[in-house]
């Protein structure tokens, strides 16, 4: 995007902004400054060793490093996620752009009420919420980049379902968001969350890993089970390309958010029981590295 201001004397002032993926901008050819490092560990393996030594859960680790202000920030994130889903569900019509794609979040939400089984209903509800937030993104609404705009439907869908539908305690939700954020940060640190760099595996794959860790944290699974859930969430998106129709973040992007939201729940469930019968042969860190190499 080039922004040009014209002075009364005819001279101009111009700035050029280029999106380089992962929520970062290059301004007038200058790379963005690196974020300040505050975490003493850069791999989940190291974090797990630290937490085991101190008898600490992953959300407690985040609080220790970030400080008490993190709770207020997560509250802000929570409210924005809930709002993105609510607003997406309240709208119908056509999304902007040449695809003339219909909004379907509300129709899916209504369809969930007619499902024959509770399992089908819950799954379709979650997917309708993912559609709602993703459609907000596609129409220029406010979303939470968790981790990116193209994958902004996955985590809000889970947050909305477990908070609004199932009434889980707010503290549990906020602690789950801390764990999800930790997983996203590790992927950003050791690979990328940019679809431009590594394809949709880096966006929706990362979002699914974050969502799986969020759900596993909600149900107070062990740190090892949470890692297993996150690892599965990312592992089974390896190789997913970024190939949007006509360049819009709509097809297949919105549908991918819906699919990944329920895959996150499946990953958390499987991790809960799988870790009881076998140890993970592939670590989360290894999958992150593999995703980077694949990209």
C-alpha positions as CSV (number, residue, x, y, z in Angstrom):
1,X,0.0,0.0,0.0
2,X,1.4,3.4,-1.0
3,X,0.1,6.4,0.9
4,X,0.8,9.8,-0.7
5,X,0.0,13.2,0.9
6,X,0.0,16.3,-1.4
7,X,1.0,19.6,0.0
8,X,-0.6,22.9,-1.1
9,X,2.6,23.7,-3.1
10,X,2.3,20.5,-5.0
11,X,5.1,18.6,-3.3
12,X,4.4,15.2,-1.9
13,X,5.1,13.0,1.0
14,X,5.0,9.3,0.3
15,X,5.3,6.1,2.4
16,X,5.2,2.5,1.1
17,X,3.9,-0.4,3.3
18,X,4.5,-4.0,2.3
19,X,2.9,-7.0,4.2
20,X,5.6,-9.6,4.6
21,X,3.3,-12.1,6.5
22,X,2.7,-13.0,10.1
23,X,1.3,-9.7,10.9
24,X,4.5,-7.8,10.1
25,X,5.0,-4.7,7.8
26,X,8.0,-3.5,5.9
27,X,7.9,0.3,5.7
28,X,9.8,2.1,3.0
29,X,12.0,-1.0,2.5
30,X,13.0,-1.3,6.2
31,X,12.4,-4.6,7.9
32,X,10.4,-4.3,11.2
33,X,12.3,-4.3,14.4
34,X,12.5,-7.6,16.2
35,X,10.3,-8.0,19.3
36,X,12.0,-7.8,22.6
37,X,12.9,-11.2,23.9
38,X,11.6,-11.8,27.4
39,X,11.4,-15.6,27.5
40,X,14.5,-17.4,28.9
41,X,13.6,-20.6,26.9
42,X,13.1,-20.9,23.2
43,X,12.0,-24.5,22.8
44,X,9.2,-26.4,24.4
45,X,11.7,-29.1,25.5
46,X,13.5,-26.6,27.6
47,X,10.2,-25.2,29.0
48,X,9.0,-28.7,29.9
49,X,12.3,-29.4,31.8
50,X,12.0,-26.1,33.7
51,X,8.3,-26.7,34.6
52,X,9.0,-30.3,35.7
53,X,11.8,-29.0,37.9
54,X,9.6,-26.4,39.5
55,X,6.4,-28.5,39.6
56,X,4.7,-25.8,37.4
57,X,2.0,-25.9,34.8
58,X,2.5,-24.2,31.4
59,X,0.1,-21.4,32.1
60,X,1.9,-20.7,35.4
61,X,5.2,-20.5,33.4
62,X,3.7,-17.9,31.1
63,X,2.4,-15.9,34.1
64,X,5.9,-16.1,35.8
65,X,7.6,-14.8,32.7
66,X,5.1,-12.2,31.6
67,X,4.1,-10.9,35.0
68,X,0.7,-10.3,36.4
69,X,-0.3,-7.8,33.7
70,X,-0.8,-10.8,31.3
71,X,-4.2,-11.5,32.9
72,X,-5.6,-8.1,32.0
73,X,-4.2,-8.5,28.4
74,X,-5.7,-12.0,28.1
75,X,-9.1,-10.6,29.3
76,X,-8.8,-8.0,26.4
77,X,-8.1,-10.8,23.9
78,X,-11.0,-12.9,25.3
79,X,-13.5,-10.1,24.8
80,X,-12.3,-9.4,21.3
81,X,-12.6,-13.0,20.3
82,X,-16.1,-13.3,21.7
83,X,-17.1,-10.1,20.0
84,X,-15.7,-11.3,16.6
85,X,-17.9,-14.5,16.8
86,X,-21.0,-12.7,18.0
87,X,-20.8,-10.1,15.2
88,X,-20.0,-12.7,12.6
89,X,-23.1,-14.7,13.6
90,X,-25.3,-11.6,13.5
91,X,-24.6,-10.9,9.8
92,X,-25.9,-12.3,6.6
93,X,-25.5,-11.4,3.0
94,X,-22.4,-11.4,0.7
95,X,-18.8,-10.9,1.6
96,X,-17.1,-8.1,-0.3
97,X,-15.0,-8.9,-3.4
98,X,-15.4,-10.4,-6.8
99,X,-16.1,-13.9,-5.5
100,X,-19.6,-12.7,-4.2
101,X,-19.3,-15.4,-1.4
102,X,-22.3,-15.8,0.8
103,X,-21.9,-15.5,4.6
104,X,-23.0,-18.9,6.1
105,X,-22.0,-18.7,9.8
106,X,-25.6,-17.9,10.9
107,X,-27.1,-20.6,8.7
108,X,-24.6,-23.2,10.1
109,X,-25.4,-22.0,13.7
110,X,-29.2,-22.5,13.0
111,X,-28.5,-25.9,11.4
112,X,-26.7,-27.1,14.6
113,X,-30.0,-26.8,16.5
114,X,-31.5,-29.6,14.3
115,X,-28.6,-32.1,14.6
116,X,-29.6,-35.6,15.6
117,X,-26.8,-36.1,18.1
118,X,-25.1,-33.9,20.7
119,X,-21.7,-34.7,19.2
120,X,-22.8,-33.4,15.8
121,X,-24.4,-30.4,17.4
122,X,-21.3,-29.4,19.3
123,X,-19.1,-29.9,16.3
124,X,-21.3,-27.8,14.0
125,X,-21.6,-25.1,16.6
126,X,-17.8,-24.8,16.9
127,X,-17.5,-24.7,13.1
128,X,-20.2,-22.0,12.8
129,X,-18.2,-19.9,15.2
130,X,-15.0,-20.4,13.2
131,X,-17.0,-19.3,10.1
132,X,-18.3,-16.3,12.0
133,X,-14.9,-15.0,13.0
134,X,-13.3,-15.9,9.7
135,X,-16.1,-14.1,7.8
136,X,-15.4,-11.0,10.0
137,X,-11.9,-11.1,8.8
138,X,-12.9,-11.5,5.2
139,X,-15.2,-8.4,5.5
140,X,-12.7,-6.2,7.2
141,X,-14.1,-6.6,10.7
142,X,-12.0,-6.7,13.9
143,X,-10.4,-10.0,14.7
144,X,-7.7,-11.4,16.9
145,X,-4.6,-12.6,15.0
146,X,-4.2,-15.9,16.8
147,X,-1.8,-16.4,15.1
148,X,-2.8,-14.6,11.9
149,X,-5.7,-13.0,10.2
150,X,-6.1,-15.9,7.8
151,X,-6.4,-18.3,10.8
152,X,-8.4,-16.0,13.0
153,X,-11.4,-18.2,13.3
154,X,-10.0,-21.3,15.0
155,X,-9.2,-20.2,18.5
156,X,-12.2,-17.8,18.9
157,X,-14.5,-20.6,17.9
158,X,-13.1,-22.8,20.8
159,X,-13.1,-19.9,23.3
160,X,-16.7,-19.1,22.4
161,X,-17.9,-22.7,22.7
162,X,-16.3,-23.6,26.0
163,X,-17.0,-20.2,27.5
164,X,-20.5,-19.3,26.3
165,X,-22.0,-22.8,25.4
166,X,-20.4,-24.8,28.2
167,X,-19.9,-22.1,30.8
168,X,-16.4,-23.1,31.8
169,X,-14.8,-20.7,34.4
170,X,-13.3,-17.5,33.0
171,X,-10.0,-18.2,34.8
172,X,-9.7,-21.6,33.0
173,X,-10.3,-19.9,29.7
174,X,-7.7,-17.2,30.3
175,X,-5.1,-19.7,31.4
176,X,-5.9,-21.8,28.3
177,X,-5.3,-18.7,26.2
178,X,-1.9,-18.3,27.8
179,X,-0.9,-21.8,26.9
180,X,-2.2,-21.3,23.3
181,X,-0.1,-18.1,23.1
182,X,3.0,-19.9,24.3
183,X,2.6,-22.5,21.5
184,X,2.1,-19.8,18.9
185,X,5.1,-17.9,20.1
186,X,7.3,-21.0,19.9
187,X,6.2,-21.6,16.3
188,X,6.9,-18.0,15.4
189,X,10.3,-18.2,17.2
190,X,11.5,-21.5,15.7
191,X,9.7,-21.4,12.3
192,X,7.1,-19.0,11.0
193,X,3.4,-18.2,11.2
194,X,3.5,-16.5,7.8
195,X,1.5,-18.1,5.0
196,X,3.5,-16.1,2.6
197,X,6.7,-17.8,3.8
198,X,5.6,-21.4,4.5
199,X,2.0,-21.9,3.3
200,X,-1.2,-22.5,5.2
201,X,0.5,-25.1,7.4
202,X,2.1,-22.1,9.1
203,X,-1.3,-20.3,9.6
204,X,-4.1,-22.8,10.1
205,X,-1.7,-25.5,11.2
206,X,-0.3,-23.2,13.9
207,X,-3.8,-22.1,14.9
208,X,-4.9,-25.8,15.2
209,X,-1.8,-26.5,17.5
210,X,-2.7,-23.5,19.6
211,X,-6.4,-24.6,19.8
212,X,-5.5,-28.1,20.7
213,X,-3.2,-26.8,23.5
214,X,-6.0,-24.5,24.7
215,X,-8.6,-27.3,24.9
216,X,-6.1,-29.7,26.6
217,X,-5.3,-26.9,29.2
218,X,-9.0,-26.3,29.9
219,X,-9.3,-29.9,31.0
220,X,-6.2,-29.7,33.2
221,X,-4.3,-32.3,31.2
222,X,-0.6,-32.7,32.0
223,X,2.1,-30.6,30.4
224,X,3.1,-33.7,28.4
225,X,-0.5,-34.2,27.2
226,X,-0.8,-30.6,26.2
227,X,2.4,-30.9,24.2
228,X,1.1,-34.0,22.5
229,X,-2.1,-32.2,21.6
230,X,-0.2,-29.2,20.1
231,X,2.1,-31.5,18.2
232,X,-0.8,-33.4,16.6
233,X,-2.5,-30.2,15.7
234,X,0.5,-29.0,13.7
235,X,1.8,-32.4,12.5
236,X,-1.4,-33.2,10.6
237,X,-1.4,-29.9,8.7
238,X,2.2,-30.4,7.4
239,X,2.4,-29.6,3.7
240,X,-0.8,-27.6,3.6
241,X,-0.4,-25.0,0.9
242,X,-1.6,-21.5,0.6
243,X,-3.6,-21.2,-2.7
244,X,-6.6,-18.9,-2.2
245,X,-9.1,-18.5,-5.1
246,X,-8.5,-15.1,-6.8
247,X,-6.3,-14.1,-3.8
248,X,-9.1,-13.5,-1.3
249,X,-8.8,-15.0,2.2
250,X,-12.1,-16.8,1.6
251,X,-11.8,-20.1,-0.4
252,X,-10.5,-22.4,1.0
253,X,-9.4,-20.3,4.0
254,X,-12.6,-19.9,5.8
255,X,-13.6,-23.6,5.6
256,X,-10.1,-24.5,6.7
257,X,-10.7,-22.5,9.9
258,X,-13.8,-24.6,10.6
259,X,-12.2,-27.9,9.9
260,X,-9.2,-27.0,12.1
261,X,-11.3,-25.9,15.0
262,X,-12.8,-29.4,15.4
263,X,-9.5,-31.1,14.7
264,X,-8.1,-29.2,17.6
265,X,-10.7,-30.8,19.9
266,X,-10.0,-34.2,18.4
267,X,-6.2,-33.7,19.0
268,X,-6.8,-32.8,22.6
269,X,-9.0,-35.8,23.2
270,X,-6.6,-38.2,21.5
271,X,-3.6,-36.8,23.4
272,X,-5.4,-37.3,26.7
273,X,-5.7,-41.1,26.2
274,X,-2.8,-41.7,23.9
275,X,-0.2,-40.4,26.4
276,X,-1.5,-43.0,28.9
277,X,-0.5,-45.9,26.6
278,X,2.6,-44.6,24.9
279,X,5.3,-41.9,24.9
280,X,5.5,-39.5,22.1
281,X,8.2,-40.5,19.6
282,X,8.0,-37.0,17.9
283,X,8.3,-33.9,20.0
284,X,6.5,-30.6,19.4
285,X,9.8,-28.9,18.7
286,X,10.6,-31.5,16.0
287,X,7.3,-30.9,14.2
288,X,7.9,-27.2,14.3
289,X,11.3,-27.7,12.7
290,X,9.8,-30.0,10.1
291,X,7.1,-27.5,9.3
292,X,9.8,-24.9,8.7
293,X,11.8,-27.2,6.4
294,X,8.6,-28.2,4.6
295,X,7.7,-24.6,4.0
